Amino acid sequence: MNEVIANLSSSFRYEDIFDIAIVAFIIYRLLLFIHGTRAVQMLIGLGVLVAGYFISNRMELFTTHWLFSNFFDYFVFILIVLFQDDLRRVLTKIGKNPFLLASDSESQLEMVDEVANAATKLARDKIGALIVLELETGLKNFVDTGSKIDAKVRAEILYSIFLTKSPLHDGAVILNGDRLVAAGCFLPLSKNPDIDPQLGTRHRAAIGLTEETDAVVVLVSEEAHAVHLVQSGKIIKNLTEIQLRDHLAAILNIDLPQDSMGKRLKSTFSIFKKRGDSDS
């Protein structure tokens, strides 16, 4: 054992550490990129096939092993066909940033701006909406209840979805990172008996989802034409566009640009004032 360790230490170079770090970083970024997408399920399926290949070889199941061997002869082409959309997105990001360092915070900040802008316009026009931001807990069960979209988050798209003439307006949209995953999704209603009975179905759905998961919901009330934020079953009411933006940025741990410090301080003060009035 000592000889093995000695041989490894003698042959190990500083370049090897750098090499391992690069590979680990690439794998980490790719896992972040496919997190919450259908690529995860396809990778699991491929993993099962790989396991079947080695098990059939070990157990000398010749016919089964032959079948798996022929399958993996075309493995590269199968990967390209299965992951063509995801590969296109990865290559696009690499084209924008050769080191695959396209800042998540930048895309997240852009998403926050689009959501805040859409919610404000919806409230102004008295259009109700539920915009769900997926965090750590997967929301696939709820995504499957709606219509898959997979589009870049844009205020115009969010606004058009919740127009009363839209076939997807009756439900929630679910966002994963800077992607609009699905619309027309049904959320679980809260069973908390202490909820204000005056709250409608949309409010109960937002509270119910945040009680079961760590998701955050931007709730637009058509009756009050106001924007609320729901997290962990609690509602922060009557937020302005700046206030909503700041809250979402804090939840997502995004560093906001210091472009409107005065407005931000004023926004924070008004929030505390409202809380103080409600407590009294």
Sequence and secondary structure as in RCSB ss.txt:
>XXXX:A:sequence
MNEVIANLSSSFRYEDIFDIAIVAFIIYRLLLFIHGTRAVQMLIGLGVLVAGYFISNRMELFTTHWLFSNFFDYF
VFILIVLFQDDLRRVLTKIGKNPFLLASDSESQLEMVDEVANAATKLARDKIGALIVLELETGLKNFVDTGSKID
AKVRAEILYSIFLTKSPLHDGAVILNGDRLVAAGCFLPLSKNPDIDPQLGTRHRAAIGLTEETDAVVVLVSEEAH
AVHLVQSGKIIKNLTEIQLRDHLAAILNIDLPQDSMGKRLKSTFSIFKKRGDSDS
>XXXX:A:secstr
 HHHHHHHHHH  HHHHHHHHHHHHHHHHHHHHHTTSHHHHHHHHHHHHHHHHHHHHHTT HHHHHHHHHHHHTH
HHHHHHHTHHHHHHHHHHHHH TTS   HHHHHHHHHHHHHHHHHHHHHTT  EEEEEE SS  HHHHTTSEEEE
EE  HHHHHHHTSTTSTT SSEEEEETTEEEEEEE       TTS TT  HHHHHHHHHHHHSS EEEEEETTTT
EEEEEETTEEE S  HHHHHHHHHHHTT    SS HHHHHHHHHHHHHHHHHHH 
